[in-house]
């Protein structure tokens, strides 16, 4: 794929829009309290504290074993780093990371809170702060590198600074900028101002049930499918897809009831924007993965374009693979992503960022039309396995598919060592460079029969075959 880059004109556009939104949203005053912990070149050699705090994502509080997902941070942690979790890793997993994958030996910080998701808050306690302070003093500083740089992460940085005379920094965007990226309403504004209205689907905003119902009714007169979207939800959990024909046949009271049911189900807060959108039916929903360095260290970097594996009408995320779409389409999406990221960088954004697209029309045609649907201003289900693969294959990224895998009830209770034994020499070995499968996020395995897996292959088709055909055979499913 040709590597897209930004022209001086592109960067000028990004700065213009960033300045416009900075003034419109009064960002300078909001960003000022976070400047003391901004990540830059001064912190480049400090060890990192990696943590996966998902409390900024709605609807995850009821997920069984959600605290086990904190061990995804191990994928990013290197020798000399720390990573925090509320539970110990699955027996055998740390040995697997060190010996089979050669990922070094970072130190685990065990920390617990009443809310098992809240690992940043769990670290903000005297005993844990003392351990972090000792580590920071020894190393000359500490970088807090979160899954998502929510307010509690910055509060942890502030508490750590008060505990030690050593400096610390947060590798992530300050919350005002974080929520420009992650809030679908703010993102739509940014994309429309910078790239033009053709880069988003037709979108209306409303703040109460009657206005939402009216906007739905209006949009249904000119679209086949429409959707309701909560602005800060992940993985389609705040979406509702509706057939416009049924909406056109519904009475005003029926529309109002439908909207109120959606608002109740998604725990809507009064006065918060809800998006009413044209819902394009397409199986093409690629994503772009970008790294945004501090502005002093250069322009945003496109790390890859991916095809997402989605399920159901709401397009629930299941996994991803490097894009097999035409180079021209990949480059077009990459260029647009870099331009938006350049504007975010001007607003103080640092760290991992990704964009979800939909593509209408024939992807092989120059008329293929990509649109940005949302931004994930955090690590996620595509960037985490991508980063792991890039650590294991620094010279060249292989073909692969990464996905959640659920064992059937007959295999529930399988332990991680038993899973490794089943896979045998098909498990990738970093010392020999052989094997088809890489395992991570295995904490939910024993309780829920779920683990995350990367299937490698010499071609995209072989990688998918290794996942869909060979893996079930190997597990005797």
PyMOL commands that set and color helices and strands:
alter all, ss='L'
color gray80, all
select helices_A, chain A and resi 8-24+27-32+35-37+41-43+66-75+93-100+119-123+126-139+151-163+175-182+184-194+197-199+209-220+244-249+252-265+295-297+327-346+383-392+409-411+416-426+445-448+460-474
alter helices_A, ss='H'
color red, helices_A
select strands_A, chain A and resi 47-51+82-85+107-110+142-146+168-170+203-206+225-230+239-243+274-278+286-292+301-311+316-322+351-360+369-376+399-406+437-440+450-457
alter strands_A, ss='S'
color yellow, strands_A
deselect
rebuild
show_as cartoon
